[in-house]
Amino acid sequence: MKASKILGILIIIALILSIAIVGVNSFILNKDKASGNTVSMIMKPDEIENITYADNNETNISELYVTVNESNIRPTININIHQKVGAVKIEFADTDDIYNVTTSNSNNASTTIKHSQTNETVTVDITSKSAGNTIVLSNKYRYNINAELLSGGINAELSPNSQIDTMGLNITLGGANINLNNAYINHLDNHVTVGGVNVNGIPHGYAHMDSEIKIGGLNLANNNQKVYVRSNIELGGYNAEGYQYNYFNGFNCLKGNAYDGSTEQFDITSKIQIGGLNIR
């Protein structure tokens, strides 16, 4: 079978798996919401220690700070997601809440949340065995997001005002769907054993992504040719029609025609053992 056919089949299988898992999660959550079998867990800003508010001279908006050694520092929120089975949906909204987690488990037995604080860093651990969770974060705070899923999927719907330093995904079986929506994000890192990753759109400014997939596919869509991908595929192939091509140091280098000179640049290193890469 030609590499292009292997590519198409594997990408379709991986993405269908990812979308199906996320879709099942949405169905379960919507069904439980309709029957009143959901629980919401919210963290308010006054739960952070040593907070103060000060005006941002650029935006003229009062922002939350943490006082450390008589200095006001913007807090960093680490969101750590540990999910065995099921799916997670991440959204951003204009809210004061640090997080708002809605779980499909009516008795809240399979989803627990703990948080701790060291100076200006707040760490939130969300652990779930089987429930589907929707996590709403705030556009007002800066986050690091790390998710580990044994079998399941994650759907991340970023917003133009999202502030993310790093987003790391580690999925054993399943997939991820990430809508960038011109968000502020510095670095993405995903590791998938079997499954697929779909990234839609481009970030605000410059961002880098490291992607490693053992069996499956990576799909990059609606990027306006503002991406530069270094691709290494052991068995499979890639589709990048209309992209500039160069081979360097073991990588197939694929550059969009609008990448150079653009203020929005998505720089990607992709490693796939068996599967394919699709850029469109």
Phi, psi and omega in degrees: 000136182294152181301325181295324179289319175302316179304308183298315181297313184292320179295316180298314180299314183296317183287324175298318177300314181297310183294322181296316181296315178295322179295319177298319179299315180297320179297315180297315180297314181296321178295316181291325176297317181296327181264002179077020183257043175237157178231134178250135178239124189235139172248120180272156182297333181287357173278351175275137182282147173059040181275155173210165179238140179215152181282136172276120185295333182279321184256347184058030178247138177288126183240156181275135177228162173246131180274119179230117181052047177067013176246141178268121184234136177292135183288151171249128182254118175265117178256112179251119184251124178240106185234125179278303182226139179122204184213160183231136173243128180246130179229162176236144182213162175277086184220156176278343182295141175292316173206158172221108183255122174252124182246147182281352181274119188292329181263003174063023185282329187259359176234122178234150180229130175230146175222151179221166183219134172232108185055240183269002182259122178250125181248126182242123178251119179248114185243129182217138179272315186214352185284153170271134185234138168250123184246116178258120178252171187256143173289352185272348186237161179262133186235152158245129184241125176230127183232132175239121181234127178283310177214107183166196183218161178226136177238115182249116180252094181279169179233163179301340180257006176295143179236103184231124175283305179222148171229118181241131181237131177231107187237125178281308178221115181148211184198174181223141174236119185237117174258109187287319176053038176062034181284158172279108180212135184269314187214137173242145180217120179229140177231120182233128177281304176225119180151201185216160177231127177244121179243121184248128177091192180226158178276176173275127180075219182256138175213152179239144176229132170255124182233130178227118182233126179282307177225116180149207186215157175240125180242127179242117187234152171055048182255003177054032179057033177254033180238152174229117187242128169259113189244132173232115182235121181285316179219117182143220181187182180222157175232115182214060184296130179088002180263147176292140185240140173206143177253124182213125171054042177086005182239141166277115184262122185238116185240131176289150184293340181261003186293306181295130178087353180277147175279351177243109183230127179248108186257122191230135169246119186240126176236124181228127178283305178227118180150211185204164179239133178232126178239126180212000000 
